[in-house]
Amino acid sequence: MILHLNTAKTWRGGERQCLYLAEGLAKRNIPQILVGQPDSEFEKRTKDRFEFIPLAMRGEWDLKAVSELIQIIKAKKIRLVHTHTARAHAIALFAKYFYPHFILVVSRRVDFTIRKGLFSHLKYTSDLNDVFLTVSGKIKEILIKDGVNPEKIITVYSGIDLDRFERIKRNTKYKKEFDIKGRTVVFGNIAALVDHKDHETLIKAISLVQSKRKVKLLIVGEGELEGHLKSLVKDLKIEDRVIFTGFRDDIPELLKFFDVFAITSKEEGLGTSVLDAMASGLPIIATRGGGLPEMISHEKGGYLSNVKDSVGIFQYINQLAVKPSLRKEFGNYNREAVKRFSIDSTIEKTIQVYSSFLGNKFWETQSNETIDN
């Protein structure tokens, strides 16, 4: 039995990856349970489809949550715990310290350097960690640099459901909704409005485009920097060019409406929104932050610029704004290139990791043991 542990209260890329994995394991009849925060988006989107156990987890030092997790592990005869957030990692690590009878698999999705301090160091270098699954080679590189045993790190790229985008057609209703006229070229960004996504660079780049050029930037998402970014747009006098859409649940349709996808993150684990854009046949403008270069082929599927280089981003915006044939060429390339990031590949590689600890077809063995008992 596999236990997925997630401490997030909101819904972002990591939670979607966990859901995809759970769906893939369910199709293969691999027994699993999901444990997450009560009343979280994770619970709302999974509890009717999988066995879900709510567990209040108030921080990395929540020993009450650790105790309750151990009880769940014992009661459900859990053989492997897969953590999907940093806090989940800490809670499961404490649980294994007190009850060392399960395999601990840790997903690492961010390319941040490990925090300085004794606890963070021990958290990542402890022998209680059996394996880290990094979603990009860049994250693996950072973990090794920070002292994690390289033999315990395996890169398993995040994946997407490619079929999700194939049947969607471009919908012109968004022209009316966002008051976009004529042959305006629509640049889109989908990301939480937080510091490491560095929307400032993208906004400054779009402000450099000549006023006669018909371009719009749609920023999709919400977050703590929304007010600051709106003030920046106002200060740069480009309110007629930048639209903040807030949270949207029609991402596949919006992607089909965009002409170009742009992302200017300072740090990025992998960025499944980029994969979604590639599957939608979009050209990409991005920085070389984190794992972004592992997805995007410069001058084949888009353009890569240095982090915080608003002038470089502006130059690429200019090129794609006036060259529809190049947009099409890059988009067609991405539609093929993204196939190596299919969710099926992610699931199969994750199962291979599980099997390396539990044995081939471990789920069949467990089913037989259950019957014998």
N, C-alpha and C positions, 0 to 999 in steps of 0.2 A: 504493500500500500504506500502510495506517494502522498505527502502532505505539502501543499503549496502555502507559503506564508507571506502575506502582504499587509503592510501597515498603512498604506495610503488611504486617505479619506476622499480624495478627488480621483478623477479619471484622466490619465495621461497615457503616453505611449507604452510605458512599462506595464500598466494594468492591461492594456489591450494585448500585449505580447503574452502575458500570463493567461489571458482568456483563450487566445489562439492555441497555446500549448495544451490547455485543459481540453479544448475541443478535439485536438489531435489525439491525445491520449484516450479520450472517451471513444473515438472511432475505432481504436485498436483494442478496446475492452481492457485497458489498463486501469486498475482500481486506484482511486485518488480521492482526496478531500481538499477543500479550500478553506483556509482560515484567514479571516480578515476583520477589520474594524466593524463594529455594529453600526448600522445606518450609513455606511459608506457607499459610494458609487460602485465599488467593487462588489459589495453584497447585493445591491439592487440589480446589478446586471448578471449575476451568476447564481443566485440562490434558487431560482426556479429551474435551473438546468443541471446543477451539480449539488452534491452534498456540501453544504456550507455551514461552518461553525463560527459564529461571531465571538470575537475575543477582543476585549478592550485592551489596547496596548498604548500606554501613555508616554513611553520614552524608552531609551535603550536600557535604563536601569530599573525597569518595572518588574520587580521580582514576583509580584502577584501574577502578572501575565506569564512569567517564566514557569511558575508552579502549575498554572492552569494548562499551559502548553504541554508540559510533561505528562499531565493526566490524560490529555487527549492522545498523545503519542502512545501511552501505555494501553489505553482503552481501545484504540483503533489498530493496535499492533503495527504502527508505522515503522517502516524500514528505512525510509529516506525522506528527509525534509529539504525542500528546495525553497530558498528564500529569494524574494523578488524586490526587496527594498533594503536600504542600509540599516534601518531600525530593526527590520525583521531578522537581518543577519545577526545583530547583537543579541536579540532575545533568544534566537535559536542556539547561539553559541553558549550562552549561559545555561540553557536547557541541557545542552550536551555535556557541559561541565558537571552537572549534577546527575545526569542520566545518559552516559556515553554509549547508548545501544542503538544508534541510528547513524546513517550516512548524512553528512551535511554538504549540500550543494548550494553555492552562493552565486547568484547572478549579479554581475556588476555592469551597469548600463551608462555610467557617467565617467567622463575622462578627467575628473578632478584628482589632483594629488591628494593622497591620504593625509588627513589632518595631523598636525604635529601634536604630540602628547602620548603619554604612556598607554592609555586605554586604546586609542586608535591603532597604535603600533601593534599591541598585543592582539587586537581584534582581527587584524589581517594576517599576522604571522603565526598565530596559534596553530599548533598541530591538530587541534580539533576541527579545523577546516579541512574537508576532504578534497574539494575542488572548487575553483572559481571559473565561472563561465562568463567571459567578456564578450560584449556584442561587437567589438571591433579590435583590430590589431593594435590600434593606438592605446586603448585602455590596457591591454596586456602589457604593452611597453611601459606604461606608467606604473603599473603594479610591480613589475620586476624592478624598476628603478627605485621604488619605495620599499623594497626589501622582501616582497612576497616570493616564495619559492617558485621558479618558473615551471617546475615539473607539475605544479598543482594548478596551472592556468591553461585553459583551453578556450580558443576563440570560436564562438558559435554566433554567427551573424543573426541579427534580428531579421525576421521575415514578414512578408505581407501576403495577403490573399489576392493573388493576381486576378482571379475570376471576378472579384468585386468591382473591377473597373472596366471590364470588357464590354458589358452591355449598356453602359451609360452613354447617352448622347449629349451634345452641347445644348444647354437650355438658355434661350435668350431672355427668360424672365428676369434674370439678374441685371440685365441692362436697364430695365425699368426700376427695379428695386434700388439700384445704386446710382441711377441717373447717369448712365454711361452712354455717350452719344457716338454715332458714326463709327469710324474705324479706329477708335481709341484702342491702344495696345494695353492689355491688362496684365500687370505684374502682381503676383500673389505671394503672400507669406503666411504660413500656418505654424504658430509657435506660441507657447506661453509667454506672456509679457514680463519676463524676468531678466536679470542682468546678463547672464551668460549667453542669452540669445542675441544680445547686442542689436536691437532694432534701431538704435541711434545711427549706426553706420549706414543702414539701409535707407533710413529717412533722409540723412544728409546727402546720400548719393542721389536720391530721387529729386532733391531740391536743386541739384546742379543741372538737371535736364532743362534745356531751353523751353521757355513758356509756350512757344509755337508748336512744340512736339506734343502730340496727343497721347499721353500716357496716364494711367491711373495705378495706384498701389493700394491693394486691399490687404489689410493686416487682420488676420483671423485669429482670435484667441483672447484670453483675458489674463489678468495678473496684476501684481503689486505695482508695476511701473506704468500702468495705463494712463494715469493722470499726468505723470512726467512726460510721457511720449506725446500725448495730445498737446501739452504746452509747447513742446519742441516744434511740433508741426505748425502751431499757431505763430511762434516766434519766427519761423522760417517763411511764413506767409505762403504755405502750400496746402492750405485746408481744402482747396478745390481739387487737389491731386491725390490726397491720402484719405482713405476711408477705413475706420476702425469698425469691424463688423461685430465684435464681441464673440461670445461662444456660439458655435454653430454645430448642428448635428447633421448637416448635409454636405460633408466634406467631399465625398466622391463627385457630387454634382458641381460643386464650386471649382474643383480642380479642372473639370472639363471646360469650365468657363474661362479659366485663366489662359493667357497666351504664354506666360513665362513664370516659372517658380523661382523665387529668390530667398536666400537664407544667409545671414551674415553672423552666425554664431562665433563667439570667441572660443567656446568649448562645446563639444557635441559628441556624445557617445557614438552614435551612428546616425540617428535621425530618420525615423520611419516615415515622417511626412515627406522627406525627399524621395524615398522609395515609392510612396503613393503617387507623387508627382511624376516620377519616371514611368510608372505603370500607366499613367494617364496620357502618356505621350508628350510630356512637356519638356522643353529645354530648361536647364538649370543654371542659375548664377549663384555661386556660393563662395564662402571663404575656405581657407584650408584648415579651419578649426577642427580639432579632434579627428573623428573618423570620416568626415565628409569626403576627403580625397579617395577613400576606399570604395566609394560608391560612384563618384563622378569622374568621367574621363575628360580631361581638359581638351577643349577644341574638337571633341567628338560628340559629347552629349551636353556640353555647356561650357561654362567658364569658371575657373577658380582664381580667386584673388587672395592676397594676404589679409590676415585678420586686421580689422579696423581700417582698411584701405578704402575709404568712401570714394575717392577719386577713381580707383581701379574699378570698383563696382559700377560707378557712373558710366565709365567708358564701355563696359559690357552691356549695360542697359541701353545705351545709345545704339550699339551695334545691332542688338536684337530687336530694338524698336523699329528699325527701318529695313530689316531684312527678313520678310516672312518666309522666304525659301530656306534660309538658314535655321529659322525656328523649327520648320518642318523637318529638316535634315537631322538636327539634334534630337528632336522629339522621337523620330523613328528609331534612331540609334538607342535611345534610352529604353524604349519599349521592349527591345530585345535584350539589352544589357541587364535589365532588372530581374530577368528570369532566374539568375543565380541567387537571388534573395527571396526565393519562394518560401512560404511558411512551411510547406511540406519538408523542405530541406532542413529548416530549423528544428522541426519536430523530430525528424529522423536522427539528426546529430545529437539532440538532447537525449533521446532514448538510448543511443549508443553509449553515452556517458553513464546513464543510469545502469545499463547492462554491464559496464566495466566493473561496477561495484557489486551488483546484485545477481549477475549471471545472465546469460542469454535467455530471452523469453521468461524473465523472472516473474512476470504476471501470471503465466500459466502454472508455474511452480507453486505460487501462493494460492491460486484457486484450488489446486489439488490438495494442498495442505488443509485448506478450509473444509473441503469435502470430507477428508479423512477424519478430521476432528468431529 
